[in-house]
Amino acid sequence: MKNAVDIRRSEYGGAGVKFMFVLLVLVLAGNAGLNYVPVAYNGESFKQEMQAAVVNAFAVPRANPVENLKARLQKAASDYDLPADAVIDVKQAGNKLQAHASYTKTVGILPFGLYSYQYQFDHTATPTGFLLKEN
């Protein structure tokens, strides 16, 4: 009689290889997330800080609002771990202030330097909302 179970040697070991492949993909995705997310979060937080600083400088007039705004943005740049070569420009256009910041930061996506992403930040903050409405 013939056995009901056929021996299929070509099907052995498939689950282990698939598991290792899925594990490798998950580790690479986790590494990319651990490296990219903090850089993107700091960039978005700096955008919000820029907007708040511009509105604050516009709403509360001081002796030298341009220098005060630039000092506040320089402090925020160090707080949010911006690179040293970040360009922060503050200028006064008429009666409103405008702040512009740009930088590029290298983010290692794949381990061992296999792939690096250039995170580019370029944002201009101007006061908006009810402060600019004239009655």
HELIX and SHEET records of a PDB file:
HELIX    1   1 ARG A    9  GLU A   11  5                                   3    
HELIX    2   2 GLY A   14  ALA A   59  1                                  46    
HELIX    3   3 PRO A   65  ASP A   79  1                                  15    
HELIX    4   4 PRO A  111  GLY A  113  5                                   3    
HELIX    5   5 GLY A  129  LEU A  132  5                                   4    
SHEET    1   A 3 VAL A  87  ALA A  93  0                                        
SHEET    2   A 3 LYS A  96  LEU A 110 -1                                        
SHEET    3   A 3 TYR A 115  ALA A 125 -1                                        
END                                                                             
